[in-house]
């Protein structure tokens, strides 16, 4: 019995499933990415699939059923914690030091296997906090980090605790800026801190997004930074980590999550992600690394969306795409390949400001879909995401959801429990086919860098964002308590609201921001630029020579160079202005031989 549309003119689009006795459903009856689906799927829908070649067992090529053989029987997924590190400065408003706050997060079990940090706008743009474009926003994002000095003498002392646990206990430390140079700078600063602490940098565990190509698509503050600078610094960091720090994942190979938040669909999420991955991989192969040496290091990170089956099948399709790209494009020996971990960042754009308690349900669905899709890592959003920075209450709830899924619901007992479902296998195959078609189109146009430079990708994202907005406005896609079932808002359910004081436009700097400025001025007064300048001159020469810039960046940060100075020198070494916005000049004390 086919789906029959009965009304396209009502205020909210409604469709009827079958005849008059069937229920009327809201929305367009398609999946989140507009895939038409049948009422039921049967053996003939997947008759073209070969189990050994196209599906296989978990942990075996083409890895559609999971990255490793025993999956959650062996180990559960890693729990990501959103921006705990970035929240520590706000705790000062409550009289709690960053170190004590971090210890409390450990005691509560919120900080157990991973931690993620973010930065201020100046970090994203890789300029200093006093840059004219960002100085009024200092402290209004995830915390300013401009120098290694802060780890030992400023308000980043909790980094000592994190770095020690990462090196000694395997705590995964993630830099989630996405912006390539911003991530690479924090990576370099942490390596400098580890060396100063006398720890072994080769034992550093963690990962970073480090995807400047997506940053250019997003048109954030890095947009004016030359694409060549971002790409060079990004790949230098990847190469350095692959050769020297074997427990660190120096990129996720393409961060489509933010683009998904903007409105792209599943096919674009996979197509763009693997387009970026191929750009980085081609360059690494050109530098002499084999795919078997690095191909499994970039963790694949996707959005954990509210469409349950589409999310599950997207994750299964992603692993198969990775496997086939490695075999077919790079000639990798499938017997030596190791599938990289796959993770989700549960969808922040699915969180609603109205009746936010419903966000707990949304996060549960997205987490369940992620687990059934075989993720190795997952970051959930706090239910307050749409109205405030993440709260401790939100993290406690998320931790409870994960434990219930793991220990009460018994979902992880069987690897890929939905494998073999006619619908799941059909949808997995459909997503892979359509995504590969898009990827091939990008490659035919010269690859992602070429498509970014000519603006094609940006136009596709813009078009998708507009379509997402229209879908909600016209009721083609449903968001409960937002554009449907609005009566659920009639009984407000109070929840913890804003936890932190944030900057208020037009009312001057907050107390926290005043502390940020005091820290900056204390640093500027305390350092001796005579010790800093030689390391920056060395970085300039290394950059000009075309050698890998990472060792020189680490050395400069150990000598108290700032993020703006380090990236300014790299820009000049590559023939670009010191400041990509051309508003700040190189310091008088810094000159090149």
FENMOJO-V234702 format. One record per pair of residues at least 24 apart in sequence whose C-alpha atoms are under 10 Angstrom apart, sorted by the first residue. I is the first residue (numbers start at 0). GAP is how many residues later the second one is. Records with the same first field share a line. If there is no record, write none. Layout:
I=GAP, GAP
This chain:
0=37, 38, 39
1=36, 37
2=26, 34, 35, 36
3=25
4=24
7=466, 468
9=464, 465
10=462, 463, 464
11=460, 461, 462, 463, 464, 465, 466, 471, 472
12=461, 462, 463, 464, 465
13=461, 462
14=461
25=449, 450, 451, 452, 458
26=444, 445, 447, 448, 449, 450, 451, 452, 457
27=443, 446, 447, 448, 449, 450
28=447, 448
29=446, 447
30=276, 277, 278, 279, 446
31=233, 234, 273, 274, 275, 276, 277, 278, 279, 436, 439, 444, 445, 446
32=230, 231, 232, 233, 234, 235, 274, 277, 398, 435
33=231, 232, 443
34=231, 275, 392, 395, 396
36=386, 390
37=385
38=384
39=382, 383
40=380, 381, 382, 383, 384, 385
41=379, 380, 381, 384
42=377, 378, 379, 380, 383
43=378, 382
44=377, 378, 380, 381, 382
45=374, 375, 376, 377, 378, 379, 380, 381, 383
46=375, 379
47=378
48=376, 377, 380
50=369
53=266, 371, 375
54=261, 265, 364, 365, 370, 374
55=363
56=358, 359, 362
57=316, 357, 358, 361
58=279, 280, 356
59=263, 274, 275, 277, 278, 279
60=258, 259, 262, 263, 266, 273, 274, 276, 277, 278
61=254, 255, 257, 258, 259, 260, 261, 262, 265, 272, 275, 277
62=253, 254, 255, 256, 257, 258, 259, 260, 261, 275, 276, 277
63=249, 250, 251, 252, 253, 254, 255, 256, 257, 258, 259, 275, 309, 310, 352, 355, 361, 364
64=250, 251, 252, 254, 255, 307, 308, 309, 350, 351, 352, 353, 354, 355
65=249, 250, 253, 254, 273, 274, 275, 276, 306, 307, 308, 309, 310, 349, 350
66=249, 252, 271, 272, 273, 274, 275, 307, 308, 309
67=270, 271, 272, 273, 306, 308, 347
68=346
69=343, 344, 345
70=303, 304, 305, 341, 342, 343, 344, 345
71=299, 302, 303, 304, 334, 339, 340, 341, 342, 343, 344
72=339, 340, 341, 342
74=301, 337
75=295, 298, 299, 300, 301, 330, 336
76=36, 264, 265, 266, 293, 294, 297, 298, 299, 300, 301, 302, 325, 329, 335
77=34, 35, 36, 94, 265, 297, 298, 299, 300, 301
78=31, 32, 33, 34, 35, 36, 93, 264, 297, 298, 299, 300, 301, 319, 320, 323
79=30, 31, 32, 33, 34, 35, 36, 92, 93, 94, 263, 264, 265, 297, 298, 299, 300, 301
80=29, 30, 31, 32, 33, 34, 35, 36, 93, 297, 298, 299, 300, 301, 309, 314, 317, 318
81=32, 33, 34, 35, 36, 92, 94, 263, 297, 298, 299, 300, 307, 308, 313
82=32, 33, 34, 35, 36, 59, 60, 91, 92, 93, 306, 307
83=26, 27, 30, 31, 32, 33, 34, 58, 306, 307, 308, 311
84=30, 31, 32, 33, 34, 57, 58, 71, 73, 74, 77, 88, 89, 90
85=29, 30, 31, 32, 33, 34, 53, 55, 56, 57, 58, 59, 303
86=30, 31, 54, 55, 56, 302, 303, 304, 413
87=29, 54, 55, 67, 68, 70
88=50, 53, 54, 55, 66, 67, 411, 423, 424, 426, 427
89=49, 50, 52, 53, 409, 410, 411, 412, 422, 423
90=408, 409, 410, 421
91=63, 408, 419, 420, 423
92=406, 407, 408, 418, 419
93=405, 406, 407
96=58, 59, 60, 61
97=57, 58, 59, 60, 61
98=56, 57, 58, 59, 60, 61, 62, 63
99=58
100=57
101=56, 57, 59, 60
102=55, 58, 59
104=287, 290
107=284, 287, 288, 291
108=286, 287, 290
109=282, 285, 286, 288, 289
110=51, 60, 284
111=59, 60
112=52, 53, 56, 57, 58, 59, 60
113=48, 52, 56, 57, 58, 59, 60, 91, 92, 93, 263, 265
114=47, 51, 56, 57, 58, 59, 60, 61, 91, 264
115=56, 57, 58, 59, 60, 61, 90, 91, 92, 263
116=25, 26, 56, 57, 58, 59, 60, 69, 91
117=24, 25, 26, 27, 56, 57, 58, 59, 60, 64, 65, 68
118=24, 25, 26, 27, 56, 57, 58, 63, 64, 67
119=24, 25, 26, 57
120=56, 61, 99, 100, 101
121=24, 60, 99, 441, 442
122=54, 56, 58, 59, 60, 62, 63, 98, 99, 440, 441
123=53, 54, 55, 56, 57, 58, 59, 91, 96, 97, 98
124=54, 56, 57, 95, 96, 97, 98, 99, 100, 438, 439, 442, 454, 455, 456
125=53, 54, 55, 56, 57, 59, 95, 96, 99, 436, 437, 438, 439, 440, 441, 442, 453, 454
126=55, 435, 436, 437, 438, 439, 440, 441, 451, 452, 453, 454, 457
127=392, 434, 435, 436, 437, 439, 440, 456
128=387, 388, 391, 433, 434, 435
129=387, 390, 434, 454
130=433, 448, 450, 452, 453
131=449, 451, 452
132=88, 448, 450
133=87
134=382
135=367, 369, 372, 373, 377
136=366, 368, 372, 376
137=365, 371, 372, 374, 375, 376, 378, 379
138=363, 364, 370, 371, 373, 374, 375, 376, 377, 378
139=361, 362, 363, 364, 369, 370, 372, 373
140=248, 361, 362
141=35, 247
142=369, 370, 373
143=369, 372, 373, 375, 376
144=40, 41, 44, 371, 375, 417, 418
145=39, 40, 43, 374, 377, 411, 414, 415, 416, 417, 418, 419
146=38, 39, 42, 43, 373, 376, 410, 411, 412, 413, 414, 415, 416, 417
147=38, 40, 41, 42, 43, 44, 45, 48, 406, 408, 409, 410, 411, 412, 413, 414, 415
148=40, 44, 374, 377, 378, 408, 409, 410, 411, 412, 413
149=43, 369, 370, 373, 410
150=38, 39, 42
151=41, 44, 45
152=366, 369, 370
153=362, 364, 365, 366, 368, 369
154=360, 361, 364
158=31, 34, 35
159=30, 33, 34, 37
162=27, 28, 30, 31, 34, 36, 38, 41, 42, 43
163=30, 33, 35, 36, 40
164=39, 40
165=35, 37, 38, 39, 40
166=27, 32, 33, 34, 35, 36, 37, 38, 39, 80
167=31, 32, 35, 36, 37
168=34, 35, 36
169=33, 34, 35, 36, 77
170=33, 34, 35
171=32, 33, 34, 35, 75, 76, 77
172=31, 32, 33, 34, 35, 75
173=31, 32, 33, 34, 35, 74, 75, 76
174=31, 32, 33, 34, 35, 75, 76
175=31, 32, 33, 34
176=31, 32, 33, 34, 38
177=30, 31, 32, 33, 34, 35, 36, 37, 73, 74, 76, 77, 78, 79, 80
178=29, 30, 31, 32, 33, 34, 35, 36, 37, 39, 41, 42, 43, 44, 51, 55, 76
179=28, 29, 30, 31, 32, 33, 34, 35, 36, 42, 49, 50, 51, 52, 53, 54, 55, 57, 71
180=29, 30, 31, 41, 44, 48, 49, 50, 51, 52, 53, 56, 382, 386
181=26, 27, 28, 29, 30, 40, 48, 51, 52, 381, 385
182=24, 25, 26, 27, 28, 29, 50, 51, 54, 67, 68
183=24, 25, 26, 27, 46, 49, 50, 51, 52, 53, 54, 66, 67, 366, 369
184=48, 49, 52, 365, 368, 369, 372, 377, 378, 379, 381, 382
185=368, 371, 377
186=50, 63, 363, 367
187=49, 362, 363, 364, 365, 366, 367, 368, 369, 370
188=364, 365, 366, 367, 368, 369, 371, 372, 373, 374
189=364, 367, 368
190=360, 363, 364, 366, 367
191=359, 361, 362, 363, 364, 365, 366, 367, 368
192=361, 364, 365
194=359, 363
195=362
199=45
200=43, 44, 45, 46, 47
201=39, 42, 43, 44, 45, 46
202=41, 42, 43, 44, 45
203=41, 42, 43, 44, 45
204=40, 41, 42, 43, 44
205=41, 42, 43, 44
206=40, 41, 42, 43, 44, 45, 90, 91, 92
207=30, 40, 41, 42, 43, 44, 45, 90, 91
208=25, 40, 41, 42, 43, 44, 45, 46, 89, 90, 91, 92
209=24, 25, 27, 28, 39, 40, 41, 42, 43, 44, 45
210=24, 39, 40, 41, 42, 43, 44, 45, 62, 65, 66, 69
211=42, 43, 64
212=40, 41, 42, 59, 60, 62, 63, 64, 66, 67, 235, 236, 239
213=40, 41, 42, 43, 44, 45, 58, 59, 62, 234, 238, 243, 244
214=39, 40, 43, 44
215=233, 236, 237, 239, 241, 242
216=41, 42, 231, 234, 235, 236, 238, 239, 240, 241, 242, 243, 244, 245
217=40, 41, 44, 239, 240, 243, 244
218=239
220=360
221=358, 359
222=357
223=355, 356, 357
224=346, 351, 352, 354, 355, 356
225=345, 348, 350, 351, 354
226=222, 225, 226
227=221, 343, 346, 348
228=338, 341, 342, 343, 344, 345, 346, 347
229=337, 341
230=48, 49, 52, 218
231=48, 51, 311, 314, 316, 317, 338, 342
232=310, 315, 316, 317, 334, 337
233=46, 316
234=44, 45, 46, 48, 49, 52, 313
235=48, 311, 312, 313, 314, 315
236=311, 312, 313, 314
237=42, 43, 46, 56, 59, 60, 312
238=44, 45, 48, 49, 50, 55, 309, 311
239=308, 309, 310, 311
240=53, 56, 309
241=42, 47, 51, 52, 55
242=46, 50, 51
245=48, 51
246=50
247=49, 50
248=45, 47, 48, 49, 50
249=47, 48, 49
250=26, 29, 46, 47, 48, 49
251=24, 25, 45, 46, 47, 48, 49, 50, 88, 89, 90, 91
252=24, 25, 26, 27, 28, 42, 44, 45, 46, 47, 48
253=24, 25, 26, 44, 45, 46, 47, 48
254=45, 46, 47, 48
255=44, 45, 46, 47
256=44, 45, 46, 47, 87, 88, 89, 90, 91
257=44, 45, 87, 89, 90, 91
258=44, 199, 202, 203, 205, 206
259=42, 43, 44, 45, 87, 88, 89, 201, 204, 205
260=42, 44, 86, 87, 88, 89, 204, 207
261=87, 199, 200, 202, 203, 204, 206, 207
262=86, 197, 198, 199, 200, 201, 202, 203, 204, 205, 206
263=196, 197, 198, 199, 200, 201, 202, 203, 204
264=196, 199, 200, 203
265=36, 37, 39, 44, 45, 47, 48, 165, 166, 168, 169
266=47, 163, 164, 165, 166, 167, 168, 169, 170, 171, 172
267=166, 167, 168, 170, 171, 189, 192, 193, 196
268=33, 34, 45, 49, 166
269=30, 32, 44, 45, 47, 48, 51, 161, 162, 164, 165, 166, 168, 169
270=47, 50, 161, 163, 164, 165, 166, 167, 168, 169, 170, 171, 177
271=163, 166, 167, 170, 175, 176, 185
272=27, 28, 29, 45, 166, 175
273=26, 44, 47, 48, 51, 161, 162, 165, 174
274=161, 163, 164, 165, 167, 168, 172, 173, 174
275=163, 171, 172, 173
276=45, 171
277=47, 48, 51, 52, 161, 165, 169, 170
278=164, 168, 169, 170
280=45, 49
281=47, 48
284=45
289=40, 41, 42
290=35, 36, 38, 39, 40, 41, 42, 46
291=34, 38, 39, 40, 41, 42, 44, 45, 46
292=39, 43, 44, 45
293=43, 44, 46
294=27, 28, 31, 35, 37, 42, 43, 44, 45
295=26, 27, 30, 41, 42, 43, 44, 45
296=41, 42, 43, 44
297=41, 42, 43, 44
298=40, 41, 42, 43, 44, 77, 78
299=39, 40, 41, 42, 43, 44, 75, 76, 77
300=40, 41, 42, 43, 44, 74, 75, 76, 77
301=40, 41, 42, 43, 44, 45, 68, 73, 76
302=40, 41, 42, 43, 44, 45, 63, 67, 75, 76
303=39, 40, 41, 42, 43, 44, 46, 59, 61, 62, 63, 64, 65, 66, 67, 69, 71, 74, 75, 76
304=39, 40, 41, 42, 43, 44, 45, 57, 58, 60, 61, 62, 64, 65
305=40, 41, 43, 44, 45, 55, 56, 57, 58, 59, 60, 61, 63
306=55, 58, 59, 62
307=57, 58, 59, 60, 61, 62, 64, 65
308=60, 61, 63, 64, 109, 114, 115, 118, 119
309=59, 63, 114, 117, 118, 121
310=33, 55, 57, 58, 59, 61, 62, 117
311=54, 56, 57, 58, 59, 60, 61, 62, 63, 104, 106, 112, 115, 116
312=56, 57, 59, 60, 61, 105, 106, 110, 111, 112, 113, 114, 115, 116, 117, 118, 119
313=56, 59, 113, 114, 115, 116, 117, 118, 121
314=27, 28, 29, 54, 55, 56, 57, 58, 59, 60, 113, 116, 117
315=26, 56, 57, 58, 59, 100, 103, 108, 109, 111, 112, 113, 115, 116
316=56, 108, 110, 111, 112, 113, 114, 115, 116, 118
317=24, 110, 113, 114, 117
318=55, 113
319=108, 109, 112
320=111, 112, 114, 115
324=111
339=36
340=33, 34, 35, 36
341=28, 31, 32, 33, 34, 35, 36
342=27, 28, 30, 31, 32, 33, 34, 35, 36
343=25, 26, 27, 29, 31, 32, 33, 34, 35, 36
344=25, 32, 33, 34, 35, 36
345=24, 32, 33, 34, 35, 36
346=32, 33, 34
347=32, 33, 34, 35, 37, 38
348=32, 36, 37
349=31, 35, 36, 129
350=30, 31, 32, 33, 34, 35, 36, 128
351=31, 32, 33, 34, 35, 127, 128, 129, 130
352=30, 31, 32, 33, 34, 35, 128, 129
353=32, 33, 126, 127, 128, 132, 134, 135, 138, 139
354=28, 125, 126, 127, 131, 133, 134, 135, 136, 137, 138, 139, 140
355=26, 27, 28, 29, 30, 31, 125, 133, 136, 137, 138, 139
356=26, 27, 135, 136, 137, 138
357=25, 122, 123, 130, 135
358=24, 25, 26, 27
359=24, 34, 37, 38, 41
360=40
362=35, 38
363=34, 37, 38, 40, 41
364=36
366=31, 34, 35, 38
367=33, 34, 37, 38, 43
370=31, 34, 35, 40, 41, 44, 45
371=39, 40, 42, 43, 44, 45, 46, 47
372=42, 43, 44, 45, 46
373=38, 41, 42, 43
377=24
382=112, 113
383=111, 112, 113, 114, 115
384=112
386=109, 110, 111
387=108, 109, 110, 111, 112, 114
388=108, 109, 110, 111, 113
389=107, 108, 109, 110
390=105, 106, 107, 108, 109
391=104, 107
392=102, 103
393=102
522=37, 39
523=36, 38
526=32, 33, 34
527=31, 32
528=30, 31, 32, 60, 61
529=29, 59, 60
530=25, 28, 29, 30
531=24, 25, 26, 27, 28, 29, 30, 57, 58
532=26, 27, 28, 32, 54, 56, 57, 58, 59
533=25, 56, 57, 58
534=24, 25, 26, 31
535=25, 29, 30, 31, 32, 33, 34, 54, 55, 56
536=32, 36, 53, 54, 55, 56
537=31, 54, 55
538=27, 28, 30, 31, 34
539=26, 27, 28, 29, 30, 31, 32, 33, 34, 51, 52, 53
540=28, 29, 32, 33, 51, 52
541=28, 31
542=26, 27, 28, 29, 30, 31, 32
543=26, 27, 28, 29, 30, 31
544=28, 29
545=27, 28
564=25
